[in-house]
Every structure is written in C-alpha cells, then in structure tokens.
C-alpha cells in the first residue's frame, strides 16, 4: 500500500481578508515532491483557507493512489485536533469543510500530526504564492512556483536525516552562525570522505528565527560528533554563562521538542544541545569480493547469489580483526544474500556474536541486467539504462527494482533496526545500494548522489542516529583495514 505525507497550510491577509492555500504531497521515504496544489480563494478566514488546503492535499493524494495511507502534517492545531476527533467542530463555516475533507479518503487511511510553522514552509510558501497571484488578479500557476526551491525540505518527512538540511538552511540565511556550523561540518568529524565519481556503475521568512534555530541544531550535531567514530560520544556539558552574566539563551525554535541553546548573548558560539544519551550507531560493512566484483558486473538480489571469492574471504577476515580491535560492535545484522552472510559470519565468529538476518538489507534487483557489465547493458538496453540513470523511479529492464523502491525498503529496515537497537552500535553487513542509501538519507542528499559515492568491497562506513531525529555520517568507504 502506498504511503504519502501531505503538508497543507492556508492564510488570510486580514482574517477575514484575501486568502489562499497551499498543499504538497511528499514521498515519505525519499522526501520527493509528488504533487503541489495552491489557489487564491478570495476573501476568507485563516481557518477556512487551512481547511481548503487540507482538502486540496488529500484530493491530490487520492488522485495519485486511492488506496494510499496518508500522514497529514499541518501547523494549524485547530484543524489537526478537529480532524483527529479530539476537538468538537462548532463554527458553522468549518463543519461542511471538515465533512468534505473526511470523505476524500477512508478514515482508517489518514492520520494527523501538528508541526511547528517553521517545518511547514513548503505549504506556507505555496499559500503565499497563491495570495500574491490573487493580488495581481491572477490564479496560481505551478510553472511559476518557487516554493520548493525557496524552502527545501528538512530531510524526508519522518526521516532521521535533518542535520545536513539544518546546515544548508543556516548557510542560506547568510548568518555567521550558519557559516561556522557549515565549516565545522566539513572538519569536525573524525573521518569524512568527499564524494568521487563512481567507477562501479551498479553501485551505483519567520526567517531569522528559523535560520538561527537551524544553525543551532546543526552546530549541536557537529559538536557532539567530533569525539568518537564508532559508538557513542559523550554529550558536552551545557555551555557556561557568558562574561556578561546573562547565561545561555534559549533558541527560538527546536526540532521534536528538544530545546537547544547558543552561547550567551553573542550568537557566535558553538551550539550545544541537551544530553540525549548514546546514539544508535550503524557500522555499515559492504560484503567482501565475489568472482563478479572485480569484473564490475551487476550483481543484485535477482541473480545467482554468488559466494565470497578467496580474496573476499581474506577481506572478511581482515575486517573481522579490525572490528575486534575496536571492540564497540554489540550486534551483527546481515542481508540474506550469501556473500553478506559469509562476511557477517566471519566477523561474528571473531566477536562472539550471533548473526541476525534483515531482508530489507538485500541489494537492488537488477532484473535482466544481472551478471552483465555496464558496457553490455548500454549495448543491449540503451534506452532503459539511460532512463535508469536519469530517474530514481525507473527500474532496470525485466522487472528489476527502482532506486525509489529500494529507498522505501531500506528506510523501513533502518527504522525497524533503530527501534530494536536504540543506543547500541550495530554492524550491518549489506551491499552497495543499501549503504549508499543510508548515507544519502542521513545527509539529506538527492537521489543522484548515489552515483557520486565510491564504495569498495569490504569497506566500512558509519552513521549515528540521535534521539532528536538528527543523523550524522561519521565514516565513508574506509578500507584502511585491508592495507
């Protein structure tokens, strides 16, 4: 069953006054915008505009998939509580609108969540674009909208990756704090590798307050990531009071109800967050080589399921020794495919741990491309290959998986594992696409970034997931244990 997120908003310049609404339908796994709706509705109140935005968003979701489950996110407490059934609807203008919204999709398919206004920027900008168009005597036109570009999403909705988006928001604000946070992000972590062109094809404005809060959140993530690579870093103590005696100043906004602080009075210090305990750290190990690896052939979950080659077994032994020396891995989870299970078992035997299997960690099904080189696929299926390179929604020839489908699967596996292993360090033995997908989501990077990361056989990467929903990439493609 498809899953969507609908974000909706409405506004009135006068209340009542010239009014408009905006709504956006998002893919919860990738954060991709699937549909946008906006309209100038003449003179109306804020609440009427908000309800009409909800109706437009739900209608757009139904047009995409009538059987979809939908999470509606709005900054209108009134609409969220009334549609959730917790508040009575008394105003005569609201009742027909609420009834209309309730009929668009079955009640069991729709849930509602209140979010702060700064997290509803996309829909808010659409509503303002609609009101601006009405002021000009026009209606809103999708081709002229800049809502998405002006308000990039803070990572996929519900995703653990918000830190990178916070840094981008801080940088976009032009504020000093944001610039410092971005600079810290480039140098603060223990080991971070820049993206390179992949050689293995298959691996292949409430503005001031919001910008300040984003910078603080970004800086707090950076600050706590500088001490350790695998396992939990100790959270720093709260910043001391400034020389002027004012003490720490609360940030204007926060994510997920977690307060953040800046250094007193200056707005220039490193951001500090509360102690949220140890993060869950996923150490991501790509399996060792198979006979197909050095030939750079597509080898996914729809092929022959090859075993490790002698070189691959040596790589597995080497990474096992390296992880044993670190001594921080508390659980081992593997893809169901043989090459991963063999790699995982070599490590688990050395660590004295069992191996659990997670189906969601398997490699992409490359369909008819399984066992072929990139050149062979380009020769035989040029149009399908180009479509695959151009869009994450395109699947390989013969019923393979698109990167969008893989992202949904891997995201669901990630969430299950985070729930089962909160605060622990877990080794995930998996494949190129799942590792790159987890890294991409943690960074809030676009799907095309999958083609811009190198990931060697038996390489280690690491991502830490914090209780406030932030994620931090700590390592990418480390092969020092193989030298």
Secondary structure, DSSP 8 states (H G I E B T S, - for coil): --EEEEEEEEEEETTTEEEEEEEEEEETTT--EEEEEEEEEEEE-HHHHHHHHHHHHHHHHHHH-TT-EEEEEES-HHHHHHHTTSS----HHHHHHHHHHHHHS-GGGEEEEE--GGG-HHHHHHHHHHHHHHHTT----GGG--HHHHS--SSSTT-S--HHHHHHHHHHHT-HHHHHHHHHHHHSSS--------SSTT----HHHHHHHHHHHHHHHHHHTSS-SSS-----------TTS---EE-S--STT--EEESTTTS-S--EE------EEEEEEE---BTTTTTTB---SSS----B-HHHHHHHHHHHHHHHHH----EEEE-SSHHHHHHHHHHHHHHT--EEE-GGGS----GGGTT-BHHHHHHH-HHHHHHHHH-TT-B-TTT--BHHHHHHHHHHHHHHHHHHSTT-EEEEEE-HHHHHHHHHHHHT--GGGGGG----TT-EEEEEE-TTS-EEEEEEEE-GGG-
